[in-house]
Amino acid sequence: MVIDNNRCTGCYSCFLACRDEHVGNAYPPITVAQPSTGHKWINVREQERGSFPRVRVSYLPLPCLHCEEATCISANPGGAVYRREDGIVLIDPVKAVGQREIVSSCPHRVIFWNEAENVPQKCTFCAHLLDQGGKEPRCVEVCPTQALVFGDLADANSDVSKLCETKGIEDLHPEYGLKPSVRYIGLPKRFLAGEIIFADNLAVSAEGVVLSLHGGIRVLTTVTDSYGDFIFEGLKDHADLVLRVELAGYRPQELRVRRGTLDVGTIVMEPTTR
């Protein structure tokens, strides 16, 4: 699965479809029924960045990542957690009874405890539907913006394969080294925002001012919108940067931006002749 964070609007359709499919419905031998409360087999995490008045909100859908190097398997020998030939990682609802430690074996915290059934549970990629000839899990089926894409990476013509070839695919936590089968496009990163105003005409929006950001892997450029606002997305947290501001008829400016800065505030442009 590839999840495009740029497309996710936080509508929770994926979460609701998962509950509709699994709450009260058991699919042996894959899983027992999901309880009506407490479980989020695909969680939509809301992430806020920045501060007023420049705040960015992103939504991060998070199912089980079905890792190739899954710690839930290696930490719990005995077959209670296993990987199928198609790569889907499942928890055996019989062998895993009473094994609450399986919940804490996942660093992504996507395994949940079913108190009534005394068993750990998680996303199954709707394996029961795939086994019946279905092409995708319910969460993918209902996503209105096609933020979730599912398929066979071994098939060069699949949408997943094409995405991996043309987009910047990322792991959620590459430092874990788990080789997840769920990967992301556009994970939230540092941004830099601000606004431009004209010293000689405060009533006119500073639209079309050219800004360039130096000091990263490459020079980034943007222009102010109809309100005089600008934003650079996807920046590395550790980099000190230099912001250059230019517009014909106004004095160019250069600002040093320290690492961690998200908002440079208001930049006043002075005319070259006054």
Secondary structure, 3 states (H helix, E strand, C coil): CEEECCCCCCCCHHHHHHHHHHECCCECCCECCECCCCCCCEEEEEEEEEECCEEEEEEEEEECCCCCCCHHHHCCCCCCEEECCCCCEEECCCCCCCCCHHHHCCCCCCCEEECCCCEEECCCCCHHHHHCCCCCCHHHHHCCCCCEECCCCCCCCCHHHHHHHHCCEECCCHHHCCCCCCEEECCCCEEEEEEEEECCCCCCCCCCCEEEEECCCCCEEEECCCCCEEEEEEECCCCCEEEEEECCCECCEEEEECCCCCEEEEEEECECCC
